[in-house]
């Protein structure tokens, strides 16, 4: 049984207090029971719009696990790539002007999936031009500054380019299932933030600037989803219908620190809360989205919010960092 009202209580309180405009919580069990609650607004400006279950959210970095990680692991399943081979097996022109010495040429798919690289967390690639092909070339030929391993968008930008090279198709051509789509979404969309670079409030348009400049579908961002679409994906992981045994092993097995292939596994103070089992994985998105899958308990939950609306610089936007673990703990108590 799912006590969805109890599970949703933290999010409902944050919406009522005006800390976030709106929130959707979806819970699904391995047996297929699901429940959803919604509160607040899909947009506050230029006009108020009530949030519904039908609204599409910009999933932001949740794209990394719902789309890119799935693509890479499926291609590995099909024998089209080796996770421990260098990226150059798919992108031979990576740092092609320094073949002998470029450290980027030694990075493997597994390194990038588990963020075990020297690459920076983020780079304002969109400030270097407005031609997607030229920006992809820039990403491949740039000598990236070295640093300690960090969670890095650049890792997944490279993985996205690798998928495009192996399949010969853009990422948006990959079949993802109902309720998941690269933008613009085919239904009502949740507003994110006023973008000073683009000069408009973003709604149904990818929030991430680099993803936008690169055409709207990249390895690190760009996916939109409804709560039903995200829950369908999660159920496929819980019951095994959406992933092979090898894929499930890859996303459940720690590779580097607390990271598996693509996902975070539980660690002290993580966004999934303290009450989930040790065999729980999750991922968050900058705009206020998140998905967690607890394999031991056979339950998954998606918390989708527009915490950056109308701006990431509001006091309320930071409240997501307390709301996420509070919701995870509430979910654990509400599912029996």
C-alpha positions as CSV (number, residue, x, y, z in Angstrom):
1,X,0.0,0.0,0.0
2,X,1.1,3.5,-0.8
3,X,0.0,6.3,1.6
4,X,0.6,9.0,-1.1
5,X,-0.7,11.9,1.0
6,X,1.8,11.1,3.8
7,X,4.6,10.8,1.3
8,X,3.7,14.1,-0.4
9,X,3.3,16.0,2.8
10,X,6.8,17.6,2.7
11,X,6.4,18.8,-0.9
12,X,2.9,20.0,-0.2
13,X,4.2,22.1,2.7
14,X,7.0,23.6,0.6
15,X,4.4,24.6,-2.1
16,X,2.0,26.0,0.5
17,X,4.8,28.1,2.0
18,X,5.8,29.5,-1.4
19,X,9.3,28.0,-1.3
20,X,8.7,26.3,-4.7
21,X,6.0,27.1,-7.2
22,X,4.8,23.5,-7.8
23,X,5.6,19.8,-7.2
24,X,4.7,16.4,-8.4
25,X,5.5,13.2,-6.6
26,X,5.1,9.8,-8.2
27,X,5.7,6.5,-6.5
28,X,5.7,3.1,-8.1
29,X,6.3,-0.4,-6.7
30,X,7.8,-3.5,-8.4
31,X,4.4,-5.0,-8.5
32,X,3.0,-2.1,-10.5
33,X,1.1,-0.1,-7.8
34,X,1.5,3.6,-8.4
35,X,0.3,6.8,-6.9
36,X,0.7,10.5,-7.9
37,X,0.1,13.8,-6.1
38,X,0.4,17.3,-7.6
39,X,0.3,20.7,-6.0
40,X,0.9,24.3,-7.0
41,X,1.7,25.9,-10.3
42,X,3.4,25.0,-13.5
43,X,4.1,28.7,-14.0
44,X,3.7,31.9,-12.0
45,X,4.6,34.3,-14.8
46,X,3.8,35.8,-17.2
47,X,0.5,34.1,-16.2
48,X,-0.3,31.6,-13.4
49,X,-1.0,28.1,-14.6
50,X,-2.0,25.2,-12.4
51,X,0.2,22.2,-12.4
52,X,-1.3,18.9,-13.5
53,X,-0.2,15.3,-13.9
54,X,-0.2,15.9,-17.7
55,X,2.5,18.6,-17.6
56,X,6.0,17.8,-19.0
57,X,9.0,18.7,-16.9
58,X,12.5,19.5,-18.2
59,X,14.3,16.6,-16.5
60,X,17.7,18.4,-16.7
61,X,20.4,16.0,-15.5
62,X,18.0,13.2,-14.9
63,X,18.4,12.9,-18.7
64,X,21.8,11.4,-17.9
65,X,20.3,8.2,-16.5
66,X,16.9,8.0,-18.2
67,X,18.4,8.5,-21.6
68,X,22.2,8.5,-22.0
69,X,23.2,5.8,-19.5
70,X,20.5,3.6,-20.9
71,X,21.8,4.2,-24.5
72,X,25.4,3.5,-23.6
73,X,24.6,0.3,-21.7
74,X,22.3,-1.0,-24.4
75,X,24.9,-0.4,-27.0
76,X,27.4,-2.3,-24.8
77,X,24.8,-5.1,-24.5
78,X,24.6,-5.3,-28.3
79,X,28.4,-5.5,-28.6
80,X,28.7,-2.1,-30.3
81,X,31.0,-0.7,-27.6
82,X,33.1,-1.9,-24.7
83,X,32.7,0.0,-21.5
84,X,36.4,-0.3,-20.8
85,X,37.5,0.8,-24.2
86,X,38.6,4.4,-24.8
87,X,36.1,6.9,-26.2
88,X,38.3,7.0,-29.2
89,X,36.9,3.7,-30.3
90,X,33.8,5.7,-31.2
91,X,35.3,9.2,-31.5
92,X,38.6,8.7,-33.3
93,X,39.0,12.4,-33.8
94,X,38.9,13.2,-30.1
95,X,41.9,15.5,-29.5
96,X,43.2,14.4,-32.9
97,X,46.0,17.1,-33.0
98,X,47.8,15.5,-30.0
99,X,47.3,11.8,-30.5
100,X,50.4,10.8,-28.5
101,X,49.9,12.9,-25.4
102,X,46.2,14.0,-25.0
103,X,44.8,12.6,-21.8
104,X,41.3,12.8,-23.2
105,X,42.1,10.0,-25.6
106,X,42.7,7.6,-22.7
107,X,39.3,8.1,-21.1
108,X,37.0,5.1,-21.2
109,X,33.2,4.9,-21.4
110,X,33.2,3.6,-17.9
111,X,35.3,6.5,-16.7
112,X,32.8,9.0,-18.0
113,X,29.8,7.1,-16.8
114,X,31.1,7.0,-13.2
115,X,32.6,10.5,-13.4
116,X,36.1,9.1,-12.8
117,X,37.9,11.7,-15.0
118,X,39.9,14.9,-14.7
119,X,37.3,16.9,-16.6
120,X,35.7,20.0,-15.1
121,X,32.1,20.0,-13.7
122,X,30.8,22.4,-16.4
123,X,32.0,24.9,-19.0
124,X,30.0,27.7,-20.6
125,X,30.3,26.1,-24.1
126,X,27.4,28.2,-25.3
127,X,29.5,31.3,-25.0
128,X,31.9,30.1,-27.7
129,X,29.4,30.3,-30.6
130,X,26.0,29.4,-31.9
131,X,26.6,26.6,-34.4
132,X,25.9,23.1,-32.9
133,X,28.4,21.3,-35.1
134,X,31.2,23.8,-34.5
135,X,30.5,23.6,-30.7
136,X,30.7,19.8,-30.9
137,X,34.1,20.2,-32.6
138,X,35.2,22.6,-29.9
139,X,34.3,20.1,-27.2
140,X,36.3,17.3,-29.0
141,X,39.4,19.4,-29.7
142,X,39.6,21.5,-26.6
143,X,42.5,20.7,-24.2
144,X,40.4,20.5,-21.0
145,X,41.9,21.8,-17.8
146,X,42.8,19.0,-15.4
147,X,41.4,18.6,-11.8
148,X,40.3,16.0,-9.3
149,X,37.4,13.8,-10.3
150,X,34.1,15.6,-10.0
151,X,30.5,15.2,-11.2
152,X,30.9,16.5,-14.8
153,X,28.6,17.5,-17.5
154,X,31.5,17.2,-19.9
155,X,31.7,13.5,-19.3
156,X,28.2,13.1,-20.6
157,X,28.5,15.5,-23.4
158,X,31.3,13.2,-24.7
159,X,29.1,10.1,-24.1
160,X,26.3,11.7,-26.1
161,X,28.6,12.4,-29.0
162,X,29.8,8.8,-28.9
163,X,26.2,7.5,-29.1
164,X,25.6,9.7,-32.1
165,X,28.7,8.4,-33.8
166,X,28.0,4.8,-33.1
167,X,24.3,4.9,-34.2
168,X,24.7,7.5,-36.9
169,X,21.6,9.2,-35.5
170,X,20.9,12.2,-33.2
171,X,20.0,11.4,-29.7
172,X,16.4,12.5,-30.2
173,X,15.9,9.6,-32.7
174,X,16.4,7.0,-29.9
175,X,13.1,5.3,-28.9
176,X,12.5,6.2,-25.2
177,X,8.9,5.2,-24.6
178,X,5.8,7.2,-23.8
179,X,6.0,10.2,-21.6
180,X,9.6,10.8,-22.5
181,X,10.8,13.1,-25.3
182,X,13.5,15.5,-26.2
183,X,12.0,19.0,-26.5
184,X,9.9,20.8,-27.3
185,X,7.5,18.4,-25.5
186,X,4.2,17.3,-27.1
187,X,2.0,18.7,-24.3
188,X,1.7,21.3,-21.6
189,X,5.1,22.2,-20.2
190,X,6.3,23.5,-16.8
191,X,8.1,26.8,-16.8
192,X,11.7,27.0,-15.5
193,X,13.6,30.2,-15.5
194,X,13.9,33.6,-17.2
195,X,17.1,33.1,-19.3
196,X,19.1,36.3,-19.7
197,X,21.1,34.8,-22.6
198,X,18.0,34.0,-24.6
199,X,16.0,37.0,-23.2
200,X,12.8,35.0,-22.3
201,X,11.1,32.9,-19.8
202,X,11.7,29.2,-20.7
203,X,8.7,27.0,-21.0
204,X,8.9,23.8,-23.1
205,X,12.4,24.8,-24.1
206,X,15.5,23.2,-22.5
207,X,16.8,25.1,-19.6
208,X,20.5,24.1,-19.9
209,X,22.3,26.7,-21.9
210,X,24.9,24.3,-23.3
211,X,22.2,21.8,-24.4
212,X,20.3,24.6,-26.1
213,X,23.3,25.8,-28.0
214,X,24.1,22.3,-29.1
215,X,20.7,21.8,-30.6
216,X,18.5,20.7,-27.6
217,X,19.5,17.0,-27.3
218,X,22.8,16.2,-25.7
219,X,24.3,13.5,-23.4
220,X,23.9,15.6,-20.3
221,X,20.5,17.3,-20.6
222,X,17.5,17.9,-23.0
223,X,15.0,15.3,-22.0
224,X,11.5,16.2,-21.0
225,X,9.1,13.8,-19.2
226,X,5.7,13.5,-17.6
227,X,5.5,11.9,-14.2
228,X,3.9,8.8,-15.8
229,X,6.8,8.5,-18.3
230,X,9.4,8.7,-15.6
231,X,7.6,6.1,-13.4
232,X,7.3,3.8,-16.4
233,X,11.0,3.9,-16.8
234,X,11.6,3.3,-13.1
235,X,9.2,0.3,-13.1
236,X,11.3,-1.2,-16.0
237,X,14.3,-1.1,-13.6
238,X,12.4,-2.6,-10.7
239,X,10.8,-5.5,-12.5
240,X,13.6,-6.0,-15.1
241,X,11.4,-5.4,-18.1
242,X,13.3,-2.3,-19.1
243,X,16.9,-3.4,-18.7
244,X,19.0,-6.6,-19.2
245,X,20.7,-8.3,-16.2
246,X,24.0,-6.8,-17.4
247,X,22.6,-3.3,-17.5
248,X,21.1,-3.7,-14.0
249,X,24.4,-4.9,-12.7
250,X,26.1,-1.9,-14.1
251,X,23.8,0.7,-12.6
252,X,23.7,-1.1,-9.2
253,X,27.4,-1.7,-8.8
254,X,29.7,0.9,-7.4
255,X,32.4,1.9,-9.8
256,X,34.0,5.0,-8.2
257,X,33.4,6.4,-4.8
258,X,29.5,6.4,-4.5
259,X,28.9,6.3,-8.2
260,X,27.7,3.4,-10.3
261,X,27.5,3.5,-14.1
262,X,25.5,6.8,-14.5
263,X,23.8,6.8,-11.1
264,X,24.6,7.7,-7.5
265,X,24.3,5.0,-4.9
266,X,23.3,5.8,-1.4
267,X,25.9,7.7,0.7
268,X,25.6,9.7,3.9
269,X,23.6,12.9,3.5
270,X,22.5,12.1,-0.1
271,X,19.4,13.6,-1.6
272,X,17.4,10.3,-1.3
273,X,17.2,10.5,2.4
274,X,18.4,8.2,5.2
275,X,15.5,5.7,5.3
276,X,16.1,4.0,1.9
277,X,18.0,0.7,1.7
278,X,21.7,0.4,0.9
279,X,20.7,-0.8,-2.6
280,X,19.2,2.4,-3.7
281,X,20.3,4.5,-6.7
282,X,19.2,8.0,-7.7
283,X,19.9,11.1,-9.7
284,X,18.9,14.7,-9.5
285,X,18.4,17.5,-12.1
286,X,19.3,21.2,-11.6
287,X,15.8,22.6,-12.3
288,X,14.4,20.6,-9.3
289,X,13.8,17.1,-10.6
290,X,14.9,13.7,-9.2
291,X,14.4,10.0,-9.5
292,X,15.3,7.3,-6.9
293,X,15.0,3.5,-7.2
294,X,15.2,1.3,-4.0
295,X,15.8,-2.3,-5.2
296,X,15.6,-3.9,-1.8
297,X,12.2,-2.4,-1.0
298,X,10.9,-2.6,-4.6
299,X,9.9,1.0,-4.8
300,X,10.9,4.0,-6.9
301,X,9.9,7.7,-6.6
302,X,10.1,10.7,-8.8
303,X,10.0,14.2,-7.3
304,X,9.5,16.8,-10.0
305,X,9.5,20.5,-9.2
306,X,10.2,23.8,-10.9
307,X,12.3,25.2,-8.1
308,X,14.2,27.6,-10.4
309,X,11.0,29.4,-11.5
310,X,11.1,32.3,-12.0
311,X,14.8,32.4,-11.0
312,X,17.5,30.1,-9.6
313,X,18.6,33.0,-7.4
314,X,15.5,33.1,-5.1
315,X,15.6,31.9,-1.5
316,X,13.1,29.2,-2.2
317,X,15.2,27.6,-5.0
318,X,17.7,26.4,-2.4
319,X,15.0,24.6,-0.4
320,X,15.1,21.7,-2.8
321,X,18.2,20.5,-0.9
322,X,16.2,19.8,2.2
323,X,13.0,18.8,0.4
324,X,14.5,15.9,-1.4
325,X,15.8,13.9,1.6
326,X,12.6,14.8,3.5
327,X,10.6,13.3,0.7
328,X,12.7,10.2,0.5
329,X,12.2,9.5,4.2
330,X,8.5,10.2,3.9
331,X,8.3,7.8,1.0
332,X,10.0,5.0,2.9
333,X,7.5,5.5,5.8
334,X,4.5,5.6,3.5
335,X,5.1,2.4,1.5
336,X,4.3,-0.9,3.1
